[in-house]
């Protein structure tokens, strides 16, 4: 544990608990990161793989594929408020400078890997070039917190900024309900401590949690033990397939009654077994004692299909574990292409999981945004209007532009009045700036159409007046 001389007993005790929690989870979090980064070591059973081939680099990217398949359907767009067209509470003033549009997707991916990530909110040093509100997204490998089940938020939190060569923290931040303490290691075991007040009255750290439960409020990793086990099994199958492919490429032959000189390379040196196997022409003389030709034969060639079948079964089990369509794992179950309806049905479980995840992520993002607004505006309590703020995610069933366009076209065809709504533009995946430009262009187009319509009506009216006048004049002359 790290002892800070400047801390009183209560704060030191809180810091000890935070570091204990961080160390307890670090091994598990590092293990998930290893699988996600495709660096998991081969767990060889030592039975079917020759020793000289056990070091063969065999990599399988299933865990990363399972995480990314869901992360790409959890796309946060922006915050919305009923009756407010764009950027409620001017959240973009600090959301943009903190690059949160890029940080949030990374935080969501991290939470799928480790079960949780953290959004921290503190006051910035404006004079040094920081925004007035600083928000950061931290991985569970570099942070933790003490969960208060009664208040359903952290009672204290820790963010490790840097570590020394031995892996011990050299710079970290402790978040408390009334203060934020920054620690920096000096020489001789001394620490420099910076302190700033926290006017929010609560720990300014919001967890992005994946699949929370009552007994596990900080959620579960998408890289489950079952997913890691299936990945290990499939990696071994890949290695066995590679080994078998080498023997498959060079069928094994045998010679009965051959003289040992048949394996002499001609200079008194015996030819290698590999050279003997790979020789395209096999020339062997008669046995001088029996005058008989040696019997040449070939062992039956083994089939690669058992390996392929085993691998497909593991891929199917992994797809089921991740709620993914089997085709996403390269499993073709039908010779005919799947219909659009069957393909949509295969993705339904993943879409449902994305919708559930987005609801939880959205609550954390909304709370983090409210923390930033309160800190910027010097508020001690959120306003009533802030309770209506919500985070808008892209429809997980149509994450691409083409699928979203098709879905919107079908809705507009059924409800033509939706064509005049900004909701249709939102469903197409346009950001707020693009929607604002389209909205302005629509107004100009409507004004232009109105002017043209008025001009046409005026021209028509003038023509009618002229015709009426000419008709009256004609009647007078005839009389």
QUIBEL-V521446 format. One record per residue. N is the residue number from 1. RES is the residue in one small letter. SS is DSSP state (2 for helix, 1 for strand, 0 for the rest). PSI is psi as a letter, one per 40 degrees, with the letter a starting at -180 (999 if undefined). BURIAL is I if it has 24 or more other C-alpha atoms within 12 Angstrom, else O. Layout:
# QUIBEL-V521446
N/RES/SS/PSI/BURIAL, N/RES/SS/PSI/BURIAL
This chain:
# QUIBEL-V521446
1/x/0/i/O, 2/x/0/h/I, 3/x/0/h/O, 4/x/0/h/I, 5/x/0/d/O, 6/x/0/e/O, 7/x/0/i/O, 8/x/0/i/O, 9/x/2/d/O, 10/x/2/d/O, 11/x/2/d/I, 12/x/2/d/O, 13/x/2/d/O, 14/x/2/d/I, 15/x/2/d/I, 16/x/2/d/I, 17/x/2/d/I, 18/x/2/d/I, 19/x/2/d/I, 20/x/2/d/O, 21/x/2/d/I, 22/x/2/d/I, 23/x/2/d/I, 24/x/2/d/O, 25/x/2/e/I, 26/x/2/d/O, 27/x/2/d/O, 28/x/2/d/I, 29/x/2/d/I, 30/x/2/d/I, 31/x/2/d/I, 32/x/2/d/I, 33/x/2/d/I, 34/x/2/d/I, 35/x/2/d/I, 36/x/2/d/I, 37/x/0/e/O, 38/x/0/f/I, 39/x/0/e/O, 40/x/0/h/I, 41/x/0/i/O, 42/x/0/h/I, 43/x/0/g/O, 44/x/0/h/I, 45/x/0/e/O, 46/x/0/f/O, 47/x/0/d/O, 48/x/0/e/O, 49/x/0/h/I, 50/x/0/i/O, 51/x/2/d/O, 52/x/2/e/O, 53/x/2/e/O, 54/x/0/d/I, 55/x/0/e/O, 56/x/0/h/O, 57/x/0/h/O, 58/x/0/h/I, 59/x/0/h/I, 60/x/0/h/I, 61/x/0/f/I, 62/x/2/d/I, 63/x/2/d/I, 64/x/2/d/I, 65/x/2/d/I, 66/x/2/d/I, 67/x/2/d/I, 68/x/2/d/I, 69/x/2/d/I, 70/x/2/d/I, 71/x/2/d/I, 72/x/0/e/I, 73/x/0/e/I, 74/x/0/g/I, 75/x/0/h/I, 76/x/1/h/I, 77/x/1/c/I, 78/x/1/i/I, 79/x/1/i/I, 80/x/1/i/I, 81/x/1/h/O, 82/x/0/h/O, 83/x/0/e/O, 84/x/1/h/O, 85/x/0/d/O, 86/x/0/i/I, 87/x/0/g/I, 88/x/2/i/I, 89/x/2/e/I, 90/x/2/f/O, 91/x/0/d/I, 92/x/2/e/I, 93/x/2/d/O, 94/x/2/d/I, 95/x/2/d/I, 96/x/0/d/O, 97/x/0/d/O, 98/x/0/e/I, 99/x/0/f/O, 100/x/2/d/I, 101/x/2/d/I, 102/x/2/d/O, 103/x/2/d/I, 104/x/2/d/I, 105/x/2/d/I, 106/x/2/d/I, 107/x/2/d/I, 108/x/2/d/I, 109/x/2/d/I, 110/x/2/d/I, 111/x/2/d/I, 112/x/2/d/I, 113/x/2/d/I, 114/x/2/e/I, 115/x/0/d/I, 116/x/1/i/I, 117/x/1/i/I, 118/x/1/h/I, 119/x/1/h/I, 120/x/1/i/I, 121/x/1/h/I, 122/x/1/i/I, 123/x/1/h/I, 124/x/0/i/I, 125/x/0/g/O, 126/x/2/d/O, 127/x/2/d/O, 128/x/2/e/O, 129/x/0/e/O, 130/x/0/i/O, 131/x/0/i/I, 132/x/0/d/I, 133/x/1/h/I, 134/x/1/h/I, 135/x/1/h/I, 136/x/1/i/I, 137/x/1/h/I, 138/x/1/i/I, 139/x/1/i/I, 140/x/2/e/I, 141/x/2/e/I, 142/x/2/e/I, 143/x/1/i/I, 144/x/1/i/I, 145/x/1/i/I, 146/x/1/h/I, 147/x/1/h/I, 148/x/1/h/O, 149/x/0/d/O, 150/x/0/d/O, 151/x/0/e/O, 152/x/0/f/O, 153/x/1/i/I, 154/x/1/i/I, 155/x/1/e/I, 156/x/1/i/I, 157/x/1/i/I, 158/x/1/h/I, 159/x/1/h/I, 160/x/1/h/I, 161/x/1/d/I, 162/x/1/i/O, 163/x/1/i/O, 164/x/0/a/O, 165/x/0/d/O, 166/x/0/e/O, 167/x/0/e/O, 168/x/0/i/O, 169/x/1/h/I, 170/x/1/e/I, 171/x/1/h/I, 172/x/1/i/I, 173/x/1/h/I, 174/x/1/h/I, 175/x/1/h/I, 176/x/0/i/I, 177/x/0/d/I, 178/x/0/e/O, 179/x/1/i/I, 180/x/1/h/I, 181/x/1/h/I, 182/x/1/h/I, 183/x/1/h/I, 184/x/1/h/I, 185/x/1/h/I, 186/x/0/a/O, 187/x/2/i/O, 188/x/2/f/O, 189/x/2/e/O, 190/x/0/i/O, 191/x/1/i/O, 192/x/1/h/O, 193/x/1/h/O, 194/x/1/h/O, 195/x/1/h/O, 196/x/1/i/O, 197/x/1/i/O, 198/x/0/g/I, 199/x/0/e/I, 200/x/0/d/I, 201/x/0/e/I, 202/x/0/i/I, 203/x/0/h/I, 204/x/0/f/I, 205/x/1/h/I, 206/x/1/h/I, 207/x/1/h/I, 208/x/1/h/I, 209/x/1/h/I, 210/x/0/h/I, 211/x/0/g/I, 212/x/0/i/I, 213/x/0/i/O, 214/x/0/d/O, 215/x/0/e/O, 216/x/0/g/O, 217/x/0/e/I, 218/x/0/e/I, 219/x/0/a/I, 220/x/0/i/I, 221/x/0/i/I, 222/x/0/d/I, 223/x/0/g/I, 224/x/0/i/I, 225/x/2/d/O, 226/x/2/d/O, 227/x/2/d/I, 228/x/2/d/I, 229/x/2/d/I, 230/x/2/d/I, 231/x/2/d/I, 232/x/2/d/I, 233/x/2/d/I, 234/x/2/d/I, 235/x/2/d/I, 236/x/2/d/I, 237/x/2/d/I, 238/x/2/d/I, 239/x/2/d/I, 240/x/2/d/I, 241/x/2/d/I, 242/x/2/d/I, 243/x/2/d/I, 244/x/2/d/I, 245/x/2/d/O, 246/x/2/d/O, 247/x/2/d/O, 248/x/2/d/O, 249/x/2/d/O, 250/x/0/g/O, 251/x/0/i/O, 252/x/0/h/O, 253/x/1/i/O, 254/x/1/i/O, 255/x/1/h/O, 256/x/1/h/O, 257/x/0/e/O, 258/x/0/i/I, 259/x/0/i/O, 260/x/2/d/O, 261/x/2/e/O, 262/x/2/e/I, 263/x/2/e/I, 264/x/1/h/O, 265/x/0/e/O, 266/x/0/d/O, 267/x/0/f/O, 268/x/0/e/O, 269/x/0/h/O, 270/x/1/h/O, 271/x/0/i/O, 272/x/0/i/O, 273/x/2/d/O, 274/x/2/d/O, 275/x/2/d/O, 276/x/2/d/I, 277/x/2/d/O, 278/x/2/e/O, 279/x/0/h/O, 280/x/0/d/O, 281/x/0/h/O, 282/x/0/h/O, 283/x/0/h/O, 284/x/0/h/O, 285/x/0/i/O, 286/x/0/i/O, 287/x/0/h/O, 288/x/0/d/O, 289/x/0/d/O, 290/x/0/e/O, 291/x/0/f/O, 292/x/0/i/O, 293/x/0/h/O, 294/x/0/i/O, 295/x/1/h/O, 296/x/1/h/O, 297/x/1/i/O, 298/x/1/h/O, 299/x/0/i/O, 300/x/0/h/O, 301/x/0/h/O, 302/x/0/i/O, 303/x/0/i/O, 304/x/0/e/O, 305/x/2/d/O, 306/x/2/d/O, 307/x/2/d/I, 308/x/2/d/O, 309/x/2/d/O, 310/x/2/d/O, 311/x/2/d/I, 312/x/2/d/I, 313/x/2/d/I, 314/x/2/d/I, 315/x/2/d/I, 316/x/2/d/I, 317/x/2/d/I, 318/x/2/d/I, 319/x/2/d/I, 320/x/2/d/I, 321/x/2/d/I, 322/x/0/e/I, 323/x/0/f/I, 324/x/0/i/I, 325/x/0/h/I, 326/x/2/d/I, 327/x/2/d/I, 328/x/2/d/I, 329/x/2/e/I, 330/x/0/e/O, 331/x/0/h/O, 332/x/0/h/O, 333/x/0/e/O, 334/x/0/h/O, 335/x/0/d/O, 336/x/0/i/O, 337/x/0/i/O, 338/x/0/i/O, 339/x/0/i/O, 340/x/2/d/O, 341/x/2/d/O, 342/x/2/d/O, 343/x/2/d/O, 344/x/2/d/O, 345/x/2/d/O, 346/x/2/d/O, 347/x/0/e/I, 348/x/2/d/O, 349/x/2/d/I, 350/x/2/d/I, 351/x/2/d/I, 352/x/2/d/O, 353/x/2/d/I, 354/x/2/d/I, 355/x/2/d/I, 356/x/2/d/I, 357/x/2/d/I, 358/x/2/d/I, 359/x/2/d/I, 360/x/2/d/I, 361/x/2/d/I, 362/x/2/d/I, 363/x/2/d/I, 364/x/2/d/I, 365/x/2/d/I, 366/x/2/d/I, 367/x/2/d/I, 368/x/2/d/I, 369/x/2/d/I, 370/x/2/d/I, 371/x/2/d/I, 372/x/2/d/I, 373/x/2/d/I, 374/x/2/d/I, 375/x/2/d/I, 376/x/2/d/I, 377/x/2/e/O, 378/x/0/f/O, 379/x/0/i/O, 380/x/0/e/O, 381/x/0/i/O, 382/x/0/i/I, 383/x/0/i/O, 384/x/0/d/O, 385/x/2/d/O, 386/x/2/d/I, 387/x/2/e/O, 388/x/2/e/O, 389/x/0/i/I, 390/x/1/i/I, 391/x/1/h/I, 392/x/1/h/I, 393/x/1/i/I, 394/x/0/i/I, 395/x/0/h/I, 396/x/2/e/I, 397/x/2/e/I, 398/x/2/g/I, 399/x/0/e/I, 400/x/0/i/O, 401/x/2/d/O, 402/x/2/d/O, 403/x/2/d/O, 404/x/2/d/I, 405/x/2/d/O, 406/x/2/d/O, 407/x/2/d/O, 408/x/2/d/I, 409/x/2/d/O, 410/x/2/d/O, 411/x/2/d/O, 412/x/2/d/O, 413/x/2/d/O, 414/x/2/d/O, 415/x/0/g/O, 416/x/2/d/O, 417/x/2/e/O, 418/x/2/e/O, 419/x/2/d/O, 420/x/2/e/O, 421/x/0/i/O, 422/x/2/e/I, 423/x/2/d/I, 424/x/2/d/I, 425/x/2/d/I, 426/x/2/d/I, 427/x/2/d/I, 428/x/0/e/I, 429/x/0/e/I, 430/x/0/i/I, 431/x/0/i/I, 432/x/2/d/I, 433/x/2/d/O, 434/x/2/d/O, 435/x/2/d/O, 436/x/2/d/O, 437/x/2/d/O, 438/x/2/d/O, 439/x/2/d/I, 440/x/2/d/O, 441/x/2/d/O, 442/x/2/d/O, 443/x/2/d/O, 444/x/2/d/O, 445/x/2/d/O, 446/x/2/d/O, 447/x/2/d/O, 448/x/2/d/O, 449/x/2/d/O, 450/x/2/d/O, 451/x/2/d/O, 452/x/2/d/O, 453/x/2/d/O, 454/x/2/d/O, 455/x/2/d/O, 456/x/2/d/O, 457/x/2/d/O, 458/x/2/d/O, 459/x/2/d/O, 460/x/2/d/O, 461/x/2/d/O, 462/x/2/d/O, 463/x/2/d/O, 464/x/2/d/O, 465/x/2/d/O, 466/x/2/d/O, 467/x/2/d/O, 468/x/2/d/O, 469/x/2/d/O, 470/x/2/d/O, 471/x/2/d/O, 472/x/2/d/O, 473/x/2/d/O, 474/x/2/d/O, 475/x/2/d/O, 476/x/2/d/O, 477/x/2/d/O, 478/x/2/d/O, 479/x/0/999/O
